[in-house]
C-alpha cells in the first residue's frame, strides 16, 4: 500500500548550521512507504575508503582523522574503480572548495548517509558541461560508467541547472538520495545511458524531476516525484522501466513524447494539477508506451488529477490494461484490452530546408478518420500555480520541426469603434487554418467554449433601467473593445515561461482585437507582433517545443483558438 508523503516545513537552501542530530534538508514522514533498504548491489568487501569533510584542511590525505576538504580534492587523488568516497555531514559548494561540475570517475562510489537520503549532506553548485547530444549545459554532477551515488542531497540553482547528468554512462546506480530545488531537472539521462534509479526523493525542481531521452534504458523504481513541472519526462527513443513510484502534486505527472517506448507499472499518479499521463504526438511517428496489456497488467493507480488521468494526443490508439483510473477522465483513443500499439513506421531522413521555404506537412489520405482527442475539463476548484515556475528541457535534436503558418491577410488600420458590442462571437476559422487543411494538427473534438460577454457593473444607488445597456467605464481611459474577463482557471493551466531564450513561439494567425482579448484572458502578456506573414498574435515563447505544444492545446481546447507552434527563425 502506498500513501502520499506529507512533508512538513519548508526546505532551506541558504546558510545552514550542521549538527549530528536529525536531518535538516530531507525530513521524511513516518508514513512514506517506500523502501528504506539499499536495493542495489552491496559494496565490495575490500573497497578502498577515502574520507571527505568540508571542515577538512588542505593537507588532508583522505584518512578518517585527516579527510580531504572537498569531493574535488578526493577525485584529484585519482581514485581507482571500487573506491568509496565517504562524505561527512556538511555543505559541499564552491565556497568550500568544490569545482563544478564534479565528474565522478568510472567505478567510484560517492556515499553519504543512505539511511536518511542525504539529509545532512548537501552538494550545491553548477558548472559548464558540453554534452555530445545537448551542447552546453549547467550541471552539478556527471556520472561515468559503474558509478554509484547514494545518501546525498543535490541541488543546482543556476539557470537551466541539472543536478545529475548521465551522458551514456552504463550500469550507474542512484539510490537513497534527495534531488531538490534545481532550476531544471533532478536527473537527466541521455545518449545510451543505462541506470538503476531507486528510492530517491525528487521535489521542487523547476522543470522535471527526471528526464529520460536519447536511447536511455534502465529502471526508475520506488522513487517519489512531487511539486515540480513534469514529474517524469520521457522522450526521443528512451525505453526506461518506470515502476512503483509515487508521482504527486506536479503540473503533469508523466509526459511521453517523440518515439519513446517506456514501460509503466504499479505507479501511484495522484493530485497532479493537469494530467496524470500525457502522450504527445510526434511527426516522425508516435510514442509506444506500455501502460499494461492483457498478459501483463499495468496496475497504475490514478487519483485526484485535476485534468485527465490519461490524455492521449499521440494520434493512435494506446493500450492501457489493468489500471485504476476514471474512464471519464480519459482523453483520446485508449483501448482497455489487447496488446501494446505497433511500432511506428521507419522515419524518413530529414532534408535541410531553404531559409524561408515552407515546411510541407506530411501527406495524409482524405479518407482517414482524424484522431478525436477530448481534453475539455469539467469545472474544477481553482488552484494556485507552483511557486517555482516550470523550466523547460533543452530543445530535442530529434524534434526540432517548424510548423508553417497559413497566409495571414494584410493588416488594415481601422479606427477603433466607439459602439459597444454586447456579445463576443468567436471568429470562424478560415479554410487555411482549419485542422483539415493541416494534417499535422490534432483534431480536437470538444464542446463549444462558452464566450464571456462584457459584464455590466451597476452602481447600487442607480435606478433600474430597462433601456439598452451601454458600458460606461468610470475611468477616463478607453477600454479595449470587447475585452474578455481574465480567467484564472485557464491561466493556471498555462506552463509558465522560462527566463532563457525562447525559440519556440505559440502564435495565432490573426491581428483581430477580439481574438487578442480572448488570448489575454488566459495569457495577459500576449501581444501583436509583425512577421513575414503579416501581424500575428504571439501568445508566449518557450525554450522547448513540448511546453509550447501544451499551450497550443490549451488555446484550442479551452478558448477555441487555432494556435500554432513555430520557431522564431521562421517568422
N, C-alpha and C positions, 0 to 999 in steps of 0.2 A: 504494500500500500504506500503510495507517495502522497505527500501533502505539501502545501505551499510553505516556502520559507517565510519567516516573519522577522526580518532584520530590524533591530531596534537601534535607533541612534544614527546620526549622520557619520560619514566617513571622513576623517581628517587626513588631508594630504599635505598640510603645511608642517611647521616645526612640531616635532613630536618628542616627548620625553619617554625614553625607553626604560622599561623595568623588566624584571624576570618573571613578573606575575602575568595575569591573563592577557590575551591578545588585544591589541588596540585597533587593528585595521579590519580584521575579518572575524568578528564575533558571530558565532553560529548558534542558532536557536536549538534547543534540545529536540524539537520535533522535526528537524530536517532529516528525512530518512534516505540519505544516500550513503554509500559505503564509506566507512571511516578507515578501512583497511587498504593498504597499498596492494592493488590488484596486479601490478606489473611484476616482472621477474625480480627476485631478490638480488641484492648487491653481491658481487663475488666475495667469497670469504677472505681472500687475500688482497682485496682492493687497497690501493695506496690512499692514505688520507692526508689532505693538507687543509689547514685551518685559515679562516679569514675573519677579521673583525674590523669594523670601521673605527674602532678605538686603537687598532694596532699602530705600530710606528714603521717608519720607512726601512728599518733594519730587520723587519720581520722575516722569518725563514719558513713560515708555514707550520711550525710546530704548535702544539696546544698552548704552550706558555708564551710563544712569540709568534702570533699569527701574522699573515700578510695583512696589510692595511686596506686592501681592496681586491675585488674579483679580478680587476685588470692586472694587478701585480701578480696574483696567483697564476693567471694564464700566461703571463710573461715568463714564468719559470718553465714553460713548455711541458706541461703535464702529459704523461703518456695515456693511451687508451686504458680504461679501467680505473683511472684516478677519480677519487671523490673529493670535490671541493666543498668542505663543510662550512656553512656560514653561521656566524654568531648573530645574535639579535642586533638590530640597528638599521640605519638608513644608508643605503648604498646609492650615492648620487655623485655628480661631478664635483661638488664641493668637498666630498670625502675621497676624491682621487680616482673616480671611475672615468674611463674614456669610452664613449658610446659611438657606435653600437658595440656591445660586448659579444664577441664571436667565440662560441664555445667549441673547442676542438673535438674532432671525432672521438667517440668512445668515452668522453668525460661526463661525469655526473655532477650537476650543481644541486646541492642539497641544503635545505634549511630546516624547517620544522613541519614535516608532513602531517603530524597529528592535529595541527590547527590551521593547516593550509597557509602557512607563512604569515600568521597573524602579527608577529613582531619583527618580520624581516621584509623590508620594502626596497625594491630596486626601482628607482625613478630616474628617467633621463631619456635622451634621444640623440641619435647621430645619423649621418647620411649613409645610405647603402644603395649601391646601384644594382638593381635587380635585372638579371638577364631577360625576364619576362615582363617587368613592370617599371623599368627605368628607375629614376631616383626616388628613394623612399626615406622616411624618418622612422627608425626602428630603435628598440631598446636592446633586444637580444636576437642573435642569429644562431640557429642550431644546425650543426652538421650531422653527418651520419652517426647513428648509435648513441646520440646524446640523450641523457636523462635529466629532466628538470622536475624537482619535487620539493614542496614545502616552502615556496616563496610567494610574495605578493609582487606584482609587476604593474607599473603604470607608465604611460607615455603621454604627457600633457601637450606635446607640441602639435602644431597643425599637421594634419594627415598622419598623426602618430599611431604606430602599431607597436604593441608590447613585445610580441614574439613573432618572428618571421621564419618560415621554413621554406627555403628555396631548393626543392628537390632533395632534401635530406631524407635518408632512408632509416627505417627502424628507430624512429625517435619516440621516446616515451615522455609524456607530460602528465603528471599525476599529483593530485592533492595540492594545487596552487590556487591563488586568487588573482584574476586579471580584472582590474577595475580602473575606471576614470581615464582610460586612454581616449585621445581625441578621435580616433577612428576605430580600429579593432583591438580585441584582446589577442587573437592569434590569426595569422594569415598563412594558409597553405597554398603553394603554387608550384608550377613545374610538375615534376613527378614525385612530389613529397609523399612520404608514407609515414604515418604517425598513429600512435595509440594515445588518445587524449581522454583521461578518465578522472572522475571525482574532483573536478575543478569547479570553482565559482567564477562566473563571468557576470559582472554587474556594472551599470552606469558607464558603459563605453559609448562613445558618441555615435558611431555608425553601426557596427556589427559586433556581436560577441565574438563570433568566429566566422571567417570567410574561407571557403574551400573552392579553389579554381584550378586552372590548368588541367592536368590529368591526375590530380592528387587522389590518393586512396588511404585507407586505414579506418580506424574506429573512433567515434565520438560517443563516449558511453558514460552514464552516471554523472553527468555534469548538470549544473544549474545555470541557466541563462536568463537574466532578468534586468528590467529597467534600462533598455538600450533601444537603438533604432530597429534593426533586424536582429533577432536573437541569433540565427544562423543564416548565412547567405551562401548558397551553393550554385556555382556557375561553371561555364565552359564545359569541360568533359570530366569533371570530378565524379568519382564513384565511391564516395565515403559511405560507411555504415553509421547511421545515427540511431542510437538505441538507449532506452532507459534514462532519458534526460528530462529535467523539469524546465519548461520554456514558458516563462511567466512575465506578464506585465511589460511586454515590449510594445513597440508600434506594430510590427508584424512578427509573428513567431519564427517562421521559416520561409525564405524566398528561394525558389528553384528556377534557374534560368538557363539560357543557351542550350547546350546539348547534354546537360548534366544528367546523370543516372544514379542518384543516391538511393539507398535503401533505408526506410524509416520503420522502426519497430518499437512499440511499447513506450512511447514518449507521452508525457503529460504536457499538453499545449493549452494554456489556460490564461484568461484575463488579459489577452493582448488587445490593444486599442483599435486594431484594424482587422487583419486576417490572422487566423491560426497558421494556415499554409497558403501561400500564393504561388501559382505556377505560371510563369511568364512565357509569352510567345517569342520565338526567335526565327528570323528569316532564313537561316541556314538549316532549319529543321525544327525540332521541339525537344523539350526535356522528356525523359522517360523514367521518372521516379518510380520505385517500387514501394507503394503505400500499403501493400498487402494483397495477396492472391488467394484463390480458393484453397490452394495447397499449403500456403504459409500466411496466416492471418497477420494483419498489420498490428492490431492491438494498441493503436494510438488512441489517446483519450483527449477529446476537445471539450473545453468547458468555458463558458462565460466570455468568449471572444466577442468584442463589440461589433465587428463587421461580420465576415464569413468565417466559418470553421475551415472550409476548403474552397478556395477561389481559383478555378481552373481557367486561365486565359491562354492556354497553350494552343488552342485551335484544334486539338484532337481529344478523343475520349481518353480519360485517365481511369485506371482501375484502382479502387481502394476497397479492399475486402477485409471485414473483421475489425473495423474501427468503431469507437464510441463517439458519435457525433450527431448533431441535429440536422436531419435532411433538409429542413427549411433554411439552413444556413450554409447550403452548398450551391456554388455558382459554377456555370459551365457544364460540360458533358462529363459526367462521372459515372462509371459502372461499379456496382456494388457486388458483382460476381464476375468470375473469369480470371484471366491472366494479365500480366503486365502489358502495356502498349508495345507495339512493334518498334524496332529500331528505325530511326528516320533514314530516308534515302541518302546516299552519299552526296555531300555538298559539292557544288560547282566551284572551281577555283576562282578566287576573286580577280577581277581585271581592273587595273588602275583607271581612274576616271579623269576626263579633262577637268580643268579647274572649275568651269562653270557649267559643265554638262549635267543634264538632268539624270538622276539615278532612276532607271526604269524599274518599276515593281515587277516581281516575278509573275509570269503568266498564270492565269487561273481559268479553268473551264467555267463557262457561264452556267453549266448545268449543275455545278457543285452546290451543295447546301452549305451556307455560311454557318460557322460555329456561333451558337447563340450563348452569350455569356450574361447571366443576370448578376449585376453587382449593386442593385438597388438595396437600400437599407431600410429596415423598419425603424421607427423613432427610438432613439436610444438616449439615455441620460447624458448630459453634457459632461465631458471630462476635460481635464487640463492637459495641455501638451507637455511632453517631457521637459524637465528642467534643462537638460543638456541637449541642444539641437542635434539631430542625427547628422553625421558626416557621411561622405559617400566613398564608395570603393573607387580605386583608380580605374580609369577607363579600360575596359577589357579589349585586348587586341583582337579578339575574335568576334566582337560585337559592335565595332565602330562602323555604323552604317548611317548614311544621311538620307533622311526621308524627304522626298521632294514636296515643295509647296505647290498647290494649284495656282493658276493665274489669279491675281487679285486686281479688281477693277481700279483704275487710277483714282487718286484722291480728288474729290471735288470740294472746294472750300464753300460751305454753305453757312449763311448767317444763322446763329442759334435761334431756335424758335422760342417765342415767348408764350405760346399756347400750351397749357398743361395737358398732359396725356394721362388719362385716368388709369389705363391698364397697359402693362407692358406685354407685348406679344412677341414670343421668340421668333427670330427670323428663320425662314425655311432655308435649309442648306441648298446651295446650288448644285447642279449635277456634277460640277468639277470636284466638289468637296464631299460628295456623298460616299459612304463606305463602299458601295458597289463599284464606284469608279476607281477605287484604290484598293486592290486586293490585299495590300499589306496591312490594312486596318482590320481590327477585330470588330465584328458586328456585335453591338451590344443591344440586346432586347430589353427594354425597360419600360416601366410605366411613365407616363408624362410627368415631367418635373413640375410641381406647382410653381407658378410665377408669383412673385411677391409684388403686389401693386403698391404704388406710392401710398403711404399712410397719411391720413389727415389728423392733425393734432388739434383738438378743440380746447379752447380756454374754458375752464369750468364755469366762469362767470358770464360767458357769452350766451345770448339767447339762441335756442334751437332754430335752425332754418331748414326749409325744405327745398331751397333752390340748389342748382348745381354747385358742387363743391370745387373750389379752387384752392390750391395750396399756396398760402402766402407766408413765406418764412419771416420770422422776426428779425433775422439778421439782414444786413444790407447787402451781403454777398449773394449773388445769384446762384441758385442751386444747379447742379448738373442735371440736365433734362433726364427725366425718367430714371432717377437714381434708385438702385435696388438696395434694400437694407442689408447691412452686414450680417452674415450668417455664421455664428461662432461654431455651430456643429460641423459644417462643412470645412470651415477654416482649420479646425483642429485635426482634420484628416490629412491636410497638405504637408508633405515632407518639407521640413524646414531647410532653407538654403544654407550652403556652406560658405566659409569665408574665402576659400581659394578660388581659382579660376573656374568659370562656368561655361565650358564649350557647348554643352547640350542645352538647348533652349526649348521650352514649351511655348508654342506660339499658336495664334488663331488668325487665319487669313481674313481679317476684317478690320475696318477702321471705324466701325459704327459706334457711336457713343453709348447706345443702349447695351450693345454687347460688352463694351468695356466696363460699364457699370455692373453688369451681371458677373463678370470675372472678378471685379473688385469686391463683390460680396463675400468672396472666399479668399482672395489674394489681394489685399489693399494696395500692394506695391506694383501691381500690373500697370503697364503703360503702353502707349503707342510708340513704335519705332519705325524708322524708314528702312527699306530693303530694296533689292533689285526687283522685287515683285510689287512694290508699292508700299504703302503704310500698312503695318500689321500690328497685332497686339502681342506684346511679349508678356507672358504670364509669369514665368520665373525660369531661372537657369540653375543647372546642376553640373558637378564635375563628372558624373557618370550617367549613362543612359537609363539604367534601371530605375532610379528615382524619378527621372523625367517621365518615364512611361507610367509610373504610378500616378503622377499628377495629371497626365493626359487622360487616363481612365477616369479619374475623379471629375475632371471637367466634363467628360462625356456623360457619365452616369448620374452625377449629382446636379449638374447645371444644364446639361443638354447642349453643350457646345462642342463643335468638331475641332478639337485641338490637335496639333501635330508636334512631333519631336524632330528638331533639325539641329545640325551642327552650325555653330556661329559662322564658320568659314563659308557656308553655303549661301549666306544672306548677302 
